Amino acid sequence: MTRRIERLTLDNLADLPDPCAQCVFWELAPVRRAQVRGHEREEKAAWVSTVLREWGSCGRIAYVDDVYAGHLLWAPPVMVPGADGFATAPVSTDAVLLVTGYVDPDQRDGGLGRVLIQHMAKDLLRRGGIRAVEAFGDSRGRDGHCVLPADFLLGVGFCTHRAHAAYPRMRMDLRTTLTWREEFEMALGKLLAPVKRPARHPKPAPSRRDPHGAR
């Protein structure tokens, strides 16, 4: 099984499954979403193009054996008008917004979501000037919803920044993910290190005593 993580671009945007490929819940304000009904794919592509051009890398896609397995999408809060409608908005000024993500059900429970989070953190740390990532969590854990489950966010290093019964705003310090990376690499190094076999000690020479104890 071969796993690879690629940057989200206009060339691979079509690899996202439906309804993710045509969801503009985050990318457009409610009024605008109603106006573009039937043209969501084009609007999503236009949004990705704008973010890539004006800000930079905004997502990752995971593939397993060259088949789509999951993705994450993030952007500066000012470029995510759909976030303004949440009761726990606005996002902190020192943070990037983790917009949404998805992992194919056949690839879950294998740590792929955490791997995508680590790739996001690595990308943001390289940019510099970004202290944290925030996300709106769905405390009801509805599968397939475009708001990430709060339990998933808690499991990958986020903590509750502003509580809410349905959609708490979660926050992760980027230094936390840096620590994860160091610990992960150390653990991987130990796992891949050559296994040392215990030294073989010479067997004691057989006793010259006869079975009856005579010398």
C-alpha positions in Angstrom: 0.0 0.0 0.0 1.5 3.3 -1.1 0.4 6.6 0.5 1.2 10.0 -0.9 0.2 13.6 0.0 -0.2 16.2 -2.7 -0.8 19.9 -2.7 -4.3 20.9 -3.7 -4.3 22.5 -7.1 -6.8 23.2 -9.9 -5.4 20.1 -11.6 -6.4 17.7 -8.9 -9.4 19.6 -7.4 -11.7 17.3 -9.5 -10.3 14.3 -7.5 -12.4 15.4 -4.5 -15.5 13.2 -4.2 -19.1 14.6 -4.2 -20.5 16.4 -2.4 -17.1 17.9 -1.4 -16.2 18.8 -5.0 -19.2 21.1 -5.4 -19.7 22.3 -1.8 -19.3 26.1 -1.4 -20.6 26.3 2.2 -17.4 27.9 3.4 -16.3 29.6 0.2 -19.3 31.8 -0.3 -21.7 33.8 1.9 -25.3 32.4 2.1 -26.8 35.0 -0.3 -24.1 34.3 -2.9 -24.5 30.5 -2.5 -28.2 30.9 -3.5 -27.2 33.0 -6.5 -24.8 30.5 -8.0 -26.9 27.4 -7.5 -26.1 24.9 -10.3 -22.6 26.3 -10.8 -21.0 25.3 -7.5 -18.1 23.4 -9.1 -17.1 26.5 -11.1 -17.4 28.7 -8.0 -15.3 26.4 -5.9 -12.6 26.2 -8.6 -12.6 30.0 -8.8 -12.2 30.3 -5.0 -9.3 27.8 -4.9 -7.7 29.7 -7.8 -8.0 33.0 -6.0 -6.6 31.7 -2.7 -3.6 30.0 -4.5 -2.9 33.2 -6.4 -3.3 35.8 -3.6 -2.3 33.8 -0.5 -0.7 30.4 -1.4 -1.1 26.7 -0.6 -4.5 26.0 0.9 -5.0 22.3 1.0 -3.7 18.7 0.7 -5.1 15.6 -0.9 -4.1 12.1 0.3 -3.9 9.2 -2.1 -3.5 5.5 -1.3 -2.3 3.4 -4.2 -3.1 6.4 -6.5 -6.7 6.5 -5.4 -8.2 9.5 -3.5 -8.3 8.8 0.2 -8.9 12.2 1.9 -8.2 15.9 2.0 -8.0 19.0 4.1 -8.7 22.6 3.1 -7.6 25.8 4.9 -7.3 29.5 4.3 -7.1 32.9 6.0 -10.4 33.8 7.7 -10.9 36.9 5.5 -11.1 34.6 2.5 -13.7 32.3 4.1 -17.0 34.3 4.2 -19.0 31.2 5.1 -17.4 31.2 8.6 -19.0 34.5 9.5 -22.4 32.9 10.3 -21.2 30.8 13.2 -22.1 32.0 16.7 -18.5 31.5 17.8 -17.0 33.6 15.1 -14.8 35.5 14.4 -11.6 33.5 14.1 -8.6 35.0 16.0 -6.4 37.4 14.1 -3.3 35.3 14.6 -4.8 32.1 13.2 -5.5 30.4 9.9 -8.9 28.7 9.5 -9.0 24.9 8.9 -12.1 25.0 6.8 -13.0 21.4 6.3 -11.7 17.9 5.5 -12.7 14.4 4.7 -11.2 10.9 4.9 -12.7 8.0 2.9 -14.4 5.5 5.3 -12.2 2.7 4.0 -9.1 4.6 5.0 -10.2 5.7 8.5 -8.6 4.5 11.8 -5.2 4.4 10.1 -4.0 7.8 11.2 -4.5 9.5 7.8 -6.4 12.4 9.3 -3.5 13.1 11.7 -1.0 12.9 8.8 -3.0 15.5 6.8 -3.0 17.8 9.9 0.8 17.4 10.2 1.3 18.3 6.5 -0.9 21.4 7.0 1.1 22.5 10.1 4.4 21.9 8.3 3.2 24.1 5.4 2.1 26.9 7.7 5.2 26.8 9.9 7.3 27.3 6.7 5.3 30.4 5.8 6.1 32.0 9.1 4.0 34.6 11.0 1.2 32.2 11.8 0.8 31.1 15.4 -2.2 28.9 15.3 -4.9 27.1 13.4 -8.6 27.4 14.4 -11.6 25.4 13.2 -15.3 25.2 13.9 -16.2 21.8 15.3 -19.4 19.9 15.1 -20.1 18.5 18.5 -22.9 16.3 17.2 -20.3 14.4 15.0 -22.5 14.1 11.9 -20.6 12.1 9.3 -20.3 13.6 5.9 -21.1 17.1 7.2 -18.8 19.9 5.9 -18.0 21.0 9.5 -15.3 18.8 11.1 -16.3 16.6 14.1 -15.2 18.2 17.3 -14.0 14.8 18.6 -11.7 14.5 15.6 -10.2 18.0 16.2 -9.7 17.1 19.9 -8.0 13.9 18.9 -5.4 15.7 16.7 -4.4 18.4 19.1 -7.1 21.1 19.1 -8.6 22.4 22.3 -11.9 24.3 22.8 -11.2 28.0 22.4 -14.8 29.2 22.6 -17.4 26.8 23.8 -20.8 26.3 22.1 -23.4 23.5 22.3 -23.3 22.7 18.6 -20.3 24.5 17.0 -17.4 25.2 19.4 -14.5 27.1 18.0 -11.3 25.0 18.4 -7.7 26.1 18.4 -4.3 24.4 17.9 -1.0 26.1 18.6 1.3 25.3 15.7 4.1 24.5 18.2 2.1 21.6 19.3 2.3 20.0 15.9 6.0 20.7 15.7 6.4 18.6 18.9 4.3 15.9 17.3 6.5 15.8 14.3 9.7 15.5 16.4 8.1 12.7 18.5 6.8 10.9 15.4 10.2 11.0 13.7 11.9 9.7 16.8 9.4 6.9 17.1 9.8 6.0 13.5 13.6 6.0 13.8 13.4 3.5 16.6 10.9 1.4 14.7 13.1 1.2 11.6 16.4 0.8 13.5 18.1 -2.6 13.1 16.9 -5.1 15.6 19.8 -6.3 17.8 19.8 -9.9 18.7 20.8 -10.8 22.2 24.4 -12.0 22.5 24.7 -15.8 22.7 26.5 -17.0 25.7 28.5 -20.3 25.5 26.7 -23.2 27.0 28.3 -24.6 30.2 30.5 -27.6 29.7 28.6 -30.8 30.6 29.4 -32.0 34.1 31.8 -34.9 34.4 29.9 -36.3 37.4 28.1 -39.5 36.7 24.4 -39.7 37.2 25.0 -41.2 40.7 27.2 -38.5 41.9 30.5 -40.5 41.7 33.7 -38.6 40.9 
